[in-house]
Amino acid sequence: MILNKAQIYILFLFRINKNNYFCSNKKFVLIMKKVLILGVLLISIAATAPSKRNDDAYAIKQMCGCFEVTFNFAETFNYSQDSLYKPSKTKVDKGLEWAQLVTDEKDKIQIQHLLQVGDPSNPYIVKHWRQDWLYENTDLYEYNADNKWDFIQLDKKDVKSMDSKGISG
């Protein structure tokens, strides 16, 4: 019997002796079944496993909800050149914070934070801050120092599978 190129390659791959081919045909079939089952199993695991991106997006969205928060207002810097300037007293206050998912797109997630503050008998809502999460964002602002930010552009390869977080008021 003449073997085709694929059969010869498989025989070589599994180191099956050509003269022994017909004798080990059952063994060959068993080996190929195991290889096929293993391949199908690996493909199904890869297809059903959650991606890192999905895991990261899920973790970001878990920051949504209602939270009891405490604020410690303390001046840590002095902008005034006035010698009579006196820093404010440190103040501690509490409130409720609601973090609401406002944008849920493939490469962008935004969470708006709202505060309920004031006298509990007459509270009011303050639009507090927003988190902007961008997936594989190449255009960023990087904090330099002294309240200065530098615009930077990164290569796509440097931000592969990364989320960047921006904050706005």
HURATA-V246796 format. One record per run of one state. SS is the DSSP state (~ for helix, > for strand, _ for the rest). FROM is the first residue (numbers start at 1). TO is the last residue. If there is no record, write none. Layout:
BEGIN
SS:FROM:TO
SS:FROM:TO
END
This chain:
BEGIN
_:1:4
~:5:13
_:14:17
~:18:20
_:21:24
~:25:48
_:49:51
~:52:61
_:62:64
>:65:73
_:74:90
>:91:104
_:105:107
>:108:117
_:118:119
~:120:122
_:123:123
>:124:135
_:136:138
>:139:145
_:146:147
>:148:153
_:154:155
~:156:159
_:160:162
>:163:168
_:169:169
END
